[in-house]
Amino acid sequence: MERKVAKRATRRRAPAKRRRPSGGTGRPLWTGQLRLALVSVPVQLFSATKSGARLAFHQVHKPSGKRIRYEKVVPGIGAVDTDEIFKGYEISKGHYVVLTDKDFDEVKIEARKTFDLVQFVDYCEIDPIYFDKPYYVVPDGDLAEDAYRVFRDALRATKKMGIGQFVMRGREYIAALKPCGDGMLIETLRFADEVREAAPLFADIGNAKPDAELLDLAKELIKRKSGAFDAEDFKDKYTDALRNLIEARAKKTKPVEVEDEEMPSEGAQVIDLVEALKRSVRGNKSGRTPARAAAARTKPAKSKPAKSKPAAKTKRRKSA
């Protein structure tokens, strides 16, 4: 009886709950483990940047009051379905190697849910040009917090960044792990072949020594304006001015009603229909109705045999 109770108690033990950060952070972009030697810490990654801070505009066709749509169109065919589109890599002018989804699946990297820390470097050792995109690193569950704090405090005490690689959404990244406030931050890094060499661009600047007096003046100005960086001190004045303009315009004038409708799948037919309507309007100005104008356009193909019959009758009369 005691064994049965023990088994039931074991079954009832719930795993450590995953604690999702508060504040409307949404779903994590990656869930896995930070690993250093034999120590692993379950973590989640959230984007550290947001795209909604800047204003986004839609293009509107002013005469019709409709939104402008973008379609994938083939010349002479019109709009095409997404399942008819393949990816091609141009190996020479006009010559492509075409790949399918199956081809991409065959070379897809195994999505190991680990970020192995393989090296540690000083902050100033990596050129800022290599840094790409930041992600907040959050402990995944209450049991992960102790090990998470050990990683954070160790990096903070040594003033080092941990370097490693991991796979996210089918793509492999090299990244740097470092402390950030009360937590940690992972910044993805560009690979060496993604960074353009600066030497050819700076080659014409020359190595002449600047004037000593001007150099001392520049140093003095830099010293006077030196201070701790605070992102709140810098504002996007252009975006703020646009917001003020939009708010003022919305108060003074009535907003324009814009139709947001989906485009038909056949782009070529849409073009032909518009052209047909234009012709109909032109035909209506000459006194014909659109129906008669359309009928008149469909008859020319059959009018050639009709012309040949009177010619045959005329010949018979002459022979008689």
C-alpha positions in Angstrom: 0.0 0.0 0.0 2.9 2.4 0.9 4.5 1.7 -2.5 1.3 2.6 -4.4 1.0 5.8 -2.4 4.7 6.6 -3.2 4.1 6.0 -6.9 1.0 8.2 -7.0 2.9 10.9 -5.2 5.7 10.7 -7.8 3.2 11.0 -10.6 1.6 14.0 -9.1 4.9 15.9 -9.0 4.6 18.6 -11.6 7.6 19.8 -13.6 9.0 23.3 -12.9 6.7 25.9 -14.4 8.0 28.0 -17.1 7.7 31.6 -16.0 7.0 33.9 -18.9 8.2 37.5 -18.3 5.4 40.0 -17.6 4.7 43.1 -19.6 3.3 41.7 -22.9 6.6 40.3 -24.2 4.8 37.7 -26.3 6.1 34.2 -27.2 9.9 33.5 -27.0 11.8 33.4 -30.3 14.0 30.6 -29.1 13.9 28.1 -26.2 16.9 26.1 -25.2 19.9 25.8 -22.9 23.0 27.8 -22.2 25.8 25.3 -21.8 29.3 25.7 -20.3 31.1 22.4 -19.9 28.8 20.2 -17.9 26.6 23.0 -16.7 23.3 23.8 -18.6 20.8 26.6 -17.9 17.3 26.5 -19.5 16.6 29.9 -21.1 14.3 31.7 -23.5 15.2 34.4 -26.0 13.1 37.5 -26.6 13.8 40.3 -29.2 15.3 43.3 -27.5 14.2 45.7 -30.2 10.7 46.7 -31.5 9.7 47.9 -34.9 6.5 49.9 -33.9 8.5 52.9 -32.7 8.7 54.4 -36.2 5.7 55.3 -38.3 4.7 53.0 -41.2 2.7 54.4 -44.1 0.6 52.7 -46.8 0.4 53.8 -50.4 -3.0 55.0 -51.5 -4.3 55.6 -55.0 -5.7 59.1 -54.7 -8.3 59.1 -57.6 -9.9 55.8 -56.5 -9.3 56.0 -52.7 -8.0 52.4 -52.7 -4.9 50.9 -51.2 -2.1 50.0 -53.6 -1.3 46.3 -53.5 1.9 44.5 -54.5 1.7 41.2 -56.4 4.2 38.7 -57.7 3.7 39.0 -61.4 5.2 37.2 -64.4 5.4 39.4 -67.6 2.8 38.3 -70.1 1.1 36.0 -67.6 0.1 38.1 -64.7 -0.2 37.3 -61.0 1.0 33.8 -60.0 0.3 31.5 -57.0 3.0 31.1 -54.3 3.2 27.3 -55.0 4.3 28.0 -58.5 7.3 30.1 -57.3 10.7 28.5 -56.9 14.0 30.1 -55.7 16.8 30.5 -58.2 20.4 31.4 -57.8 22.0 33.2 -60.8 25.3 31.5 -61.6 25.8 33.6 -64.8 23.9 36.2 -66.7 20.4 34.8 -67.4 21.3 31.3 -66.1 19.9 30.1 -62.8 20.1 27.0 -60.6 16.5 26.4 -59.3 15.9 24.9 -55.9 12.8 23.5 -54.3 11.6 23.4 -50.7 12.8 19.8 -50.6 16.3 20.8 -51.6 16.4 23.3 -48.7 15.1 20.7 -46.3 18.0 18.4 -47.2 20.6 21.0 -46.2 18.7 22.3 -43.2 20.9 22.4 -40.1 19.9 20.3 -37.1 18.1 22.6 -34.7 20.0 21.7 -31.5 18.5 23.5 -28.6 21.8 24.5 -27.0 24.0 27.5 -27.0 27.5 26.2 -26.2 29.9 28.8 -24.8 33.2 27.9 -26.4 35.3 31.0 -25.9 35.4 34.2 -23.7 36.7 37.6 -24.9 37.0 41.1 -23.6 34.3 43.6 -24.5 36.6 45.7 -26.7 38.0 42.7 -28.5 35.1 42.5 -31.0 34.7 45.3 -33.5 31.2 46.8 -33.2 30.7 46.3 -36.9 30.2 42.6 -36.3 27.3 43.0 -33.9 23.9 42.5 -35.5 20.8 42.0 -33.4 20.2 41.8 -29.6 18.0 39.4 -27.7 17.1 39.3 -24.0 18.0 36.1 -22.3 15.5 35.0 -19.6 15.7 32.0 -17.3 13.2 29.3 -18.2 11.6 28.3 -15.0 12.3 29.0 -11.3 14.8 26.1 -11.0 17.0 27.8 -13.7 17.4 31.1 -11.8 20.3 30.1 -9.5 22.5 28.8 -12.4 21.4 31.8 -14.5 22.6 34.3 -11.8 26.0 32.4 -11.5 26.5 32.8 -15.3 25.5 36.5 -15.2 27.7 37.4 -12.2 30.7 35.5 -13.4 30.6 37.4 -16.7 30.2 40.7 -14.9 33.1 40.0 -12.5 35.5 39.0 -15.3 34.3 41.6 -17.7 34.1 39.0 -20.4 31.6 38.0 -23.2 30.8 34.4 -23.9 31.0 33.4 -27.6 29.2 30.4 -29.2 26.9 29.3 -32.0 23.3 28.2 -32.0 20.5 27.4 -34.5 17.3 29.5 -34.6 14.5 29.1 -37.1 16.6 27.0 -39.4 19.6 29.3 -39.6 22.9 29.1 -37.7 24.2 32.1 -35.8 27.4 33.1 -34.0 26.6 35.2 -30.9 28.0 36.9 -27.8 26.5 36.5 -24.3 27.0 39.3 -21.9 25.4 40.8 -18.7 22.6 43.4 -19.2 21.1 45.1 -16.2 19.7 42.4 -13.9 19.8 39.8 -16.7 21.8 38.8 -19.8 21.8 39.7 -23.4 22.7 37.7 -26.5 23.8 39.6 -29.6 24.1 37.8 -32.9 27.3 38.5 -34.8 28.0 38.8 -38.5 30.2 36.2 -40.0 33.5 37.3 -41.5 32.4 37.1 -45.1 29.4 39.3 -44.3 31.6 42.3 -43.4 32.9 44.5 -46.1 36.6 45.5 -46.0 37.1 49.2 -45.2 40.8 49.5 -46.4 39.9 50.1 -50.0 37.5 52.9 -49.0 40.0 54.6 -46.7 43.0 54.2 -49.0 42.9 57.8 -50.4 42.6 59.5 -47.0 46.4 59.6 -46.5 48.6 59.5 -43.4 49.6 63.2 -43.1 49.8 64.4 -39.5 47.1 66.9 -38.5 47.9 70.4 -37.2 48.9 70.1 -33.5 46.9 73.1 -32.5 43.7 71.9 -34.2 44.2 68.5 -32.6 44.5 69.9 -29.1 41.3 71.9 -29.7 39.5 68.8 -30.8 40.7 66.9 -27.7 39.5 69.8 -25.5 36.0 69.8 -27.1 35.8 66.0 -26.7 36.7 66.3 -23.0 34.1 68.9 -22.4 31.3 66.9 -24.0 32.3 63.5 -22.5 29.7 61.9 -20.2 27.7 58.7 -19.5 25.5 57.6 -22.3 21.7 57.7 -21.8 19.5 56.7 -24.7 16.7 58.9 -23.3 18.7 62.0 -24.1 18.4 61.3 -27.8 15.0 61.7 -29.6 13.8 60.9 -33.1 12.8 64.4 -34.0 11.6 63.5 -37.4 9.2 60.8 -36.2 7.9 63.2 -33.5 7.3 65.9 -36.1 5.4 63.4 -38.3 3.2 62.4 -35.4 2.4 66.0 -34.6 1.6 66.7 -38.2 -0.7 63.7 -38.4 -2.5 64.6 -35.2 -3.0 68.2 -36.3 -4.2 67.1 -39.7 -6.7 64.6 -38.2 -8.2 67.3 -36.1 -8.6 69.8 -38.9 -9.7 67.6 -41.8 -11.8 64.5 -42.1 -9.8 61.3 -42.6 -9.9 59.9 -46.1 -11.8 56.6 -46.4 -9.6 54.0 -48.1 -10.9 50.7 -49.5 -8.6 47.8 -48.4 -9.7 45.0 -50.7 -7.7 42.0 -52.0 -6.6 41.9 -55.6 -8.0 39.1 -57.8 -5.5 36.3 -58.5 -5.3 36.9 -62.2 -3.4 40.1 -62.7 -3.5 39.9 -66.5 -7.3 39.7 -66.5 -7.5 42.8 -64.3 -5.4 44.8 -66.8 -7.5 43.5 -69.7 -10.7 44.4 -67.9 -9.6 47.9 -67.2 -8.6 48.4 -70.8 -12.0 46.9 -71.9 -13.9 49.4 -69.7 -11.9 52.3 -71.1 -12.7 51.2 -74.6 -16.4 50.8 -73.6 -16.4 54.4 -72.3 -14.8 55.7 -75.5 -17.3 53.7 -77.6 -20.2 55.1 -75.5 -19.1 58.6 -76.3 -19.6 57.9 -80.0 -23.2 56.9 -79.4 -22.9 53.2 -79.0 -23.7 51.4 -75.8 -21.0 49.4 -74.0 -22.8 46.2 -75.0 -22.8 47.1 -78.7 -19.2 48.3 -78.6 -18.2 44.9 -77.1 -20.2 43.1 -79.7 -18.6 45.1 -82.4 -15.1 44.2 -81.1 -16.0 40.5 -81.2 -17.2 40.4 -84.8 -14.1 41.3 -86.9 -12.8 37.7 -86.7 -15.9 36.4 -88.4 -16.3 39.3 -90.9 -13.6 37.9 -93.3 -15.7 34.9 -94.6 -18.8 37.2 -94.9 -16.8 39.4 -97.4 -15.9 36.5 -99.6 -19.5 35.5 -100.3 -20.6 38.6 -102.2 -17.4 38.3 -104.3 -18.4 34.8 -105.4 -21.9 36.0 -106.4 -20.5 38.8 -108.5 -18.3 36.4 -110.4 -21.3 34.1 -111.2 -23.3 37.1 -112.6 -20.4 38.1 -114.9 -20.1 34.5 -116.2 -23.8 34.4 -116.9 
